[in-house]
Amino acid sequence: TMREGVTNIVANFTPTLLNLTPGTYSGLFFPSTNDVPRSAGSISFSLSRSGVYFGRLAPVGANYGIRGQFDANGNSTITDSRGQLFLSLTLFPALDLIGGIYGDGRSVSSVLLALAPKFGPTNPAPAGNYSFFISQPTDPDAAGGYGYGSGTAVIDSTGRIKMTGLLGNGTSIRQNTRLLKGNRWPFFASAGAG
């Protein structure tokens, strides 16, 4: 407001860029259709208060280091080339999640990440031993009929998950990851040779 030549400016500051909580974010990327396997994978990074992040992007059969920064509008795009592939990762926050798009020059996949909270006495992890079943995909375009399997997961008091299992054709799967906000589990395991 302006009064007798005096201008008052009101500035609202948030503790972090775009109100994103700093910490570890993990998630998955996957195509909206039954695309080639390399179109799916896992992603995780550490986010600082300034909006800088660094971590790993792991499509099936590969593992890339990533580093980027969210701008003042909440967007981030990083690109790189690997051989003949042009890789692109675009991220944007959405409520308490981070969404985005990953492309490798041949296919495009949706990205979704969530914060891995710090568990403790006031925020206990659902620690314990769990069993699970994998049922066949309901998508009629899914490749093959190998959608069945089972496994076990151990969640410790800090939210770390160790999973082992078998697919319907006898292939072993394993994953070590962390429980995410809302007790979400970013389930991703590469089987056999990818």
ROZARO-898657 format. One line per 3 residues: number of its first residue (from 0); for each residue x, y, z of C-alpha. Coordinates in nm, 4 decimals. Each point is the difference from the previous one (the first is absolute). Layout:
residues N
NUM	X/Y/Z | ...
//
This chain:
residues 194
0	0.0000/0.0000/0.0000 | 0.1090/0.3577/-0.0466 | -0.0490/0.2674/0.2657
3	0.1558/0.3465/0.0010 | 0.2881/-0.1086/-0.2185 | 0.0670/-0.3196/0.2023
6	-0.0248/-0.3357/-0.1741 | -0.0553/-0.3151/0.2047 | 0.0926/-0.3284/-0.1630
9	-0.1234/-0.3255/0.1487 | 0.2172/-0.3050/-0.0701 | -0.0964/-0.3502/0.1003
12	0.2920/-0.2367/0.0415 | -0.0241/-0.3763/0.0070 | 0.2525/-0.2197/0.1786
15	0.0915/-0.1721/-0.3278 | -0.0329/0.0588/-0.3708 | -0.3659/-0.0434/-0.1012
18	-0.0741/-0.1471/0.3442 | 0.1659/-0.3290/-0.0995 | 0.1431/-0.1767/0.3021
21	0.3724/-0.0649/-0.0408 | 0.1006/-0.3650/0.0229 | 0.0003/-0.3195/-0.2010
24	-0.2618/-0.0509/-0.2703 | -0.0520/-0.3334/-0.1735 | -0.2358/-0.1288/-0.2615
27	-0.0568/-0.1680/-0.3317 | -0.0434/0.0842/-0.3641 | -0.2127/-0.2060/-0.2334
30	-0.1727/0.0312/-0.3379 | -0.3758/0.0416/-0.0230 | -0.0121/-0.3004/-0.2365
33	0.1827/-0.3317/-0.0085 | 0.3099/0.1549/-0.1587 | 0.3512/-0.1446/-0.0140
36	0.1504/-0.0936/0.3418 | 0.2633/0.2771/-0.0091 | -0.2897/0.2474/0.0264
39	-0.0398/-0.0946/0.3677 | 0.2298/0.0329/0.2970 | 0.0710/0.1636/0.3322
42	0.1164/0.3468/0.0973 | 0.1239/0.1479/0.3270 | 0.1712/0.3206/0.1036
45	0.0841/0.2229/0.2932 | -0.1594/0.3455/-0.0086 | 0.1595/0.2995/0.1725
48	-0.1800/0.3075/0.1385 | 0.1128/0.2026/-0.3022 | -0.1676/-0.2382/-0.2473
51	0.3202/-0.1732/-0.1141 | -0.0281/-0.3788/-0.0298 | 0.2368/-0.2860/-0.0792
54	-0.0517/-0.3735/-0.0204 | -0.0583/-0.2947/-0.2369 | -0.2252/-0.0765/-0.2949
57	-0.0096/-0.3739/-0.0726 | -0.1892/-0.1136/-0.3093 | 0.0067/-0.3749/-0.0619
60	0.3551/-0.0914/-0.0985 | 0.1618/0.3333/0.0919 | 0.0819/0.2272/0.2945
63	0.0664/0.3743/-0.0405 | 0.1091/0.2648/0.2470 | -0.2246/0.3076/-0.0122
66	0.0375/0.3567/0.1279 | -0.2368/0.2899/-0.0484 | -0.1795/0.2922/0.1605
69	-0.3627/0.1098/0.0230 | -0.0551/0.3562/-0.1201 | -0.2205/0.2601/0.1721
72	-0.3038/-0.1335/-0.1898 | 0.0588/-0.3552/0.1235 | 0.1329/-0.1462/-0.3238
75	0.3183/-0.1891/-0.0754 | 0.1225/-0.1506/-0.3263 | 0.3282/-0.1819/-0.0429
78	0.1230/-0.1578/-0.3234 | 0.2908/-0.2155/-0.1077 | 0.0926/-0.2376/-0.2789
81	0.1199/-0.3587/0.0357 | 0.1189/-0.1393/-0.3321 | -0.2879/0.0524/-0.2404
84	-0.2540/0.0621/0.2760 | -0.1028/0.3528/0.1007 | -0.1154/-0.0122/0.3632
87	-0.2319/0.2585/0.1517 | -0.1459/0.0260/0.3506 | -0.2553/0.2707/0.0794
90	-0.1263/0.0321/0.3596 | -0.2607/0.2140/0.1740 | -0.1449/-0.0120/0.3540
93	-0.3656/-0.0915/0.0480 | -0.1315/0.0275/0.3567 | 0.2281/-0.2203/0.2125
96	0.1263/-0.1958/-0.3030 | 0.2341/0.0721/-0.2899 | -0.1267/-0.0971/-0.3435
99	0.1666/0.0115/-0.3354 | 0.0848/-0.1510/-0.3367 | 0.3019/-0.2095/-0.1023
102	0.0886/-0.0549/-0.3650 | 0.2829/-0.1925/-0.1610 | -0.0558/0.1106/-0.3595
105	-0.2082/-0.3096/-0.0769 | -0.2699/-0.0016/0.2659 | -0.1470/0.2248/0.2687
108	-0.0898/-0.1022/0.3564 | -0.1782/0.1630/0.2937 | 0.2073/0.0669/0.3138
111	-0.1313/0.0070/0.3566 | 0.2082/0.0547/0.3162 | -0.0885/0.0369/0.3679
114	0.1952/0.1015/0.3082 | 0.1631/-0.2714/0.2114 | -0.0866/0.1222/0.3516
117	0.2206/-0.0366/0.3046 | -0.1588/-0.2619/0.2224 | 0.0395/0.0045/0.3791
120	-0.1921/-0.0307/0.3274 | -0.2551/0.2676/-0.0953 | -0.0249/-0.1192/-0.3616
123	0.0478/-0.3787/0.0114 | 0.0532/-0.2036/-0.3154 | -0.2288/-0.3010/-0.0490
126	0.2936/-0.2305/0.0773 | -0.0501/-0.3708/-0.0475 | 0.0045/-0.2949/-0.2379
129	-0.2474/0.0072/-0.2878 | -0.0990/-0.2419/-0.2765 | -0.1438/0.1075/-0.3334
132	-0.1367/-0.1407/-0.3243 | 0.0395/0.1381/-0.3505 | -0.3071/-0.0645/-0.2129
135	-0.0150/-0.0052/-0.3773 | -0.0455/0.3428/-0.1667 | -0.3573/0.0835/-0.0968
138	0.1286/0.1883/-0.3061 | -0.0887/-0.2179/-0.3036 | 0.3034/0.1460/-0.1834
141	0.2460/-0.1171/0.2683 | 0.2746/-0.2179/-0.1408 | -0.0191/-0.3733/0.0720
144	-0.1893/-0.1535/0.2872 | 0.2776/0.0153/0.2563 | -0.1648/0.2351/0.2458
147	-0.0069/-0.2269/0.3021 | 0.2429/-0.0167/0.2901 | 0.0469/0.0354/0.3722
150	0.2531/0.1193/0.2509 | 0.0816/0.1316/0.3423 | 0.1000/0.3439/0.1204
153	0.1649/0.0981/0.3262 | -0.0519/0.3604/0.1117 | 0.2270/0.1179/0.2814
156	-0.0655/0.2761/0.2545 | 0.1644/0.2629/-0.2240 | -0.2255/-0.0836/-0.2971
159	0.2573/-0.1962/-0.2016 | -0.1496/-0.2797/-0.2105 | 0.1748/-0.3229/-0.1046
162	-0.2064/-0.2027/-0.2455 | 0.0608/-0.3421/-0.1533 | -0.2390/-0.1890/-0.2220
165	-0.0645/-0.2291/-0.2925 | -0.1858/0.0733/-0.3203 | -0.2422/-0.2558/-0.1431
168	0.2680/-0.1422/-0.2287 | 0.2440/-0.0560/0.2926 | 0.2136/0.3122/-0.0568
171	0.1356/0.1541/0.3229 | -0.0601/0.3662/0.0772 | 0.1526/0.2215/0.2705
174	-0.0277/0.3604/0.1068 | 0.1445/0.2190/0.2755 | -0.1796/0.3318/0.0381
177	-0.1693/0.2302/0.2523 | -0.3596/0.0464/0.1017 | -0.1379/0.3313/-0.1272
180	-0.2459/0.2542/0.1387 | -0.3436/-0.1523/0.0504 | 0.1615/-0.3449/0.0407
183	0.0472/-0.0283/-0.3757 | 0.2423/-0.2595/-0.1339 | 0.1630/0.0781/-0.3368
186	-0.0007/-0.3662/-0.1110 | 0.2448/-0.0587/-0.2844 | 0.2169/-0.3029/-0.0657
189	0.1928/-0.0845/-0.3132 | -0.0271/-0.3726/-0.0717 | 0.2735/-0.2130/-0.1528
192	0.1912/0.1972/-0.2619 | -0.2423/0.2927/0.0179
//
